[in-house]
Amino acid sequence: MRIILWASILSGVVTGATESSPRATILDAYAFSGNSPVEMIDAGAVIKGKPAFTTNYLGFTYTFPSEASKKKFDANPDQYNIRLDGHCPVSLSHGQVHTGNPALYSMFDQRIFIFKDEAAKAAFDLEPSRYVARRGAATAASYTPSSGSTRPAG
């Protein structure tokens, strides 16, 4: 069972994701390959989190290197969370809804985005402003958060 789950994660397929429920919980997997989003955004550093310091937020499990880092995320998760409800911005720009793989991520304008596959990540990395707008501007692809979402679309 665990092998099948990991194979699904590595291929970008997320069990339980549907258009009406796009944020699927991925069991036994950490967002950003276990790297801490607090350090990524605040210091531009890629630092592995520890399983002892985790938080689940909107269907994703985040890890942190320390309790202080975890508390910082918990105090303001919308500053550090995965954007676009976990959807791939490249897919959205083509009018498609695909849940991203939290192991495939890039930063743009102090925000973290995840992608459905390596090709989508590579396209985004070449020209991120083609797929998402800078803060304060409307997002590309006119994305509307799923019902029940409490976080901003960008």
ROPAKE-848594 format. One record per residue (C-alpha): x, y, z; residue number from 0. Coordinates in Angstrom, 1 decimal, always signed. Layout:
N
REC       c1       c2       c3   pos
REC        X        Y        Z   NUM
...
END
This chain:
154
REC       c1       c2       c3   pos
REC     +0.0     +0.0     +0.0     0
REC     +2.8     +2.4     +0.9     1
REC     +4.6     +1.7     -2.3     2
REC     +1.5     +2.5     -4.4     3
REC     +1.0     +5.7     -2.4     4
REC     +4.5     +6.8     -3.1     5
REC     +4.3     +5.9     -6.7     6
REC     +1.2     +8.0     -7.0     7
REC     +2.9    +10.9     -5.3     8
REC     +6.0    +10.7     -7.5     9
REC     +3.9    +10.5    -10.7    10
REC     +1.9    +13.6     -9.6    11
REC     -1.4    +11.7     -9.1    12
REC     -3.1    +12.5     -5.8    13
REC     -5.7    +10.1     -4.7    14
REC     -8.9    +11.7     -3.7    15
REC     -8.4    +14.9     -5.7    16
REC    -11.5    +16.1     -7.6    17
REC    -12.6    +19.4     -9.1    18
REC    -15.0    +19.8     -6.2    19
REC    -12.4    +18.8     -3.6    20
REC     -9.0    +19.8     -5.1    21
REC     -7.0    +19.9     -1.9    22
REC     -6.3    +16.2     -1.2    23
REC     -4.4    +15.2     +1.9    24
REC     -1.2    +13.3     +0.9    25
REC     -0.5    +10.9     +3.7    26
REC     +3.1    +10.2     +4.7    27
REC     +4.4    +13.0     +2.5    28
REC     +5.6    +16.5     +3.5    29
REC     +5.1    +19.6     +1.4    30
REC     +8.3    +20.9     -0.3    31
REC    +10.1    +17.6     +0.2    32
REC    +10.2    +18.3     +3.9    33
REC    +11.8    +21.7     +3.6    34
REC    +10.5    +24.5     +5.8    35
REC     +8.5    +27.2     +4.1    36
REC     +9.3    +29.7     +6.8    37
REC    +13.0    +29.5     +6.0    38
REC    +12.4    +29.5     +2.3    39
REC    +10.4    +32.7     +2.4    40
REC    +12.0    +34.6     +5.3    41
REC    +15.7    +33.7     +4.5    42
REC    +15.7    +32.3     +1.0    43
REC    +17.2    +29.2     +2.5    44
REC    +16.3    +25.6     +1.9    45
REC    +16.4    +23.9     +5.3    46
REC    +14.9    +20.5     +6.1    47
REC    +12.3    +20.3     +8.7    48
REC    +12.1    +17.7    +11.4    49
REC     +9.2    +15.3    +11.9    50
REC     +8.9    +16.5    +15.5    51
REC     +7.8    +19.9    +14.2    52
REC     +4.9    +19.6    +11.8    53
REC     +1.7    +21.4    +11.0    54
REC     -1.2    +20.4     +8.8    55
REC     -2.8    +23.3     +7.0    56
REC     -5.5    +23.1     +4.3    57
REC     -4.6    +19.5     +3.4    58
REC     -0.8    +19.8     +3.3    59
REC     +1.7    +18.8     +6.0    60
REC     +4.5    +21.3     +6.5    61
REC     +7.7    +20.5     +8.5    62
REC    +10.0    +22.9    +10.4    63
REC    +13.5    +22.7    +11.8    64
REC    +12.5    +24.1    +15.2    65
REC     +9.5    +24.9    +17.4    66
REC    +10.1    +28.6    +16.8    67
REC     +9.8    +28.2    +13.1    68
REC     +6.6    +26.1    +13.5    69
REC     +5.1    +28.8    +15.8    70
REC     +5.9    +31.5    +13.2    71
REC     +4.0    +29.5    +10.5    72
REC     +1.1    +28.8    +12.9    73
REC     +0.8    +32.5    +13.7    74
REC     +0.5    +33.4    +10.0    75
REC     +0.0    +30.4     +7.8    76
REC     -1.2    +32.4     +4.8    77
REC     +2.2    +34.0     +4.5    78
REC     +3.9    +30.7     +4.0    79
REC     +1.4    +28.2     +2.6    80
REC     +1.1    +26.6     -0.9    81
REC     -0.7    +29.0     -3.2    82
REC     -3.7    +28.6     -5.5    83
REC     -5.3    +25.9     -3.3    84
REC     -2.5    +23.6     -4.3    85
REC     -3.4    +23.7     -8.0    86
REC     -0.7    +23.9    -10.7    87
REC     -0.5    +27.5    -12.1    88
REC     +0.6    +26.2    -15.5    89
REC     -2.5    +24.0    -15.8    90
REC     -4.8    +26.8    -14.6    91
REC     -3.3    +29.1    -17.3    92
REC     -4.6    +26.5    -19.9    93
REC     -8.0    +26.4    -18.3    94
REC     -7.3    +23.0    -16.6    95
REC     -7.5    +22.1    -12.9    96
REC     -4.7    +19.8    -11.7    97
REC     -3.6    +19.4     -8.1    98
REC     +0.1    +19.9     -7.8    99
REC     +2.6    +17.6     -6.2   100
REC     +4.1    +19.3     -3.1   101
REC     +7.5    +17.8     -3.9   102
REC     +7.6    +19.9     -7.1   103
REC     +7.7    +23.6     -6.0   104
REC     +9.1    +27.0     -7.0   105
REC     +9.1    +30.4     -5.3   106
REC     +8.0    +33.6     -7.1   107
REC     +7.4    +37.0     -5.4   108
REC     +7.8    +35.5     -1.9   109
REC     +5.1    +32.9     -2.6   110
REC     +5.4    +29.1     -3.1   111
REC     +3.6    +27.3     -5.9   112
REC     +3.4    +23.5     -6.7   113
REC     +3.2    +21.8    -10.0   114
REC     +1.5    +18.7    -11.6   115
REC     +4.7    +17.5    -13.2   116
REC     +8.3    +18.4    -14.0   117
REC     +7.4    +19.9    -17.4   118
REC     +5.0    +22.3    -15.7   119
REC     +7.6    +23.3    -13.1   120
REC    +10.2    +23.9    -15.9   121
REC     +7.8    +26.1    -17.9   122
REC     +6.9    +28.1    -14.8   123
REC    +10.6    +28.5    -13.8   124
REC    +11.4    +30.0    -17.3   125
REC     +8.7    +32.7    -17.0   126
REC     +6.7    +32.7    -13.8   127
REC     +5.0    +36.0    -14.5   128
REC     +3.3    +34.4    -17.5   129
REC     +1.4    +32.1    -15.0   130
REC     +0.9    +34.2    -11.9   131
REC     +0.8    +37.9    -11.3   132
REC     +2.9    +39.7     -8.8   133
REC     +1.4    +40.5     -5.4   134
REC     -1.4    +43.0     -5.6   135
REC     -2.3    +42.2     -9.2   136
REC     -4.9    +39.8    -10.4   137
REC     -3.6    +36.3    -11.0   138
REC     -3.2    +34.9    -14.5   139
REC     -5.8    +32.4    -15.6   140
REC     -8.5    +34.1    -13.5   141
REC     -8.3    +31.6    -10.7   142
REC    -11.2    +31.4     -8.2   143
REC    -10.5    +29.5     -5.0   144
REC    -12.5    +26.4     -4.3   145
REC    -15.6    +26.7     -2.1   146
REC    -14.6    +26.6     +1.5   147
REC    -11.2    +28.1     +0.9   148
REC    -10.2    +30.8     +3.4   149
REC     -7.0    +32.0     +1.8   150
REC     -6.3    +34.4     -1.0   151
REC     -5.9    +33.1     -4.5   152
REC     -2.5    +34.6     -5.1   153
END
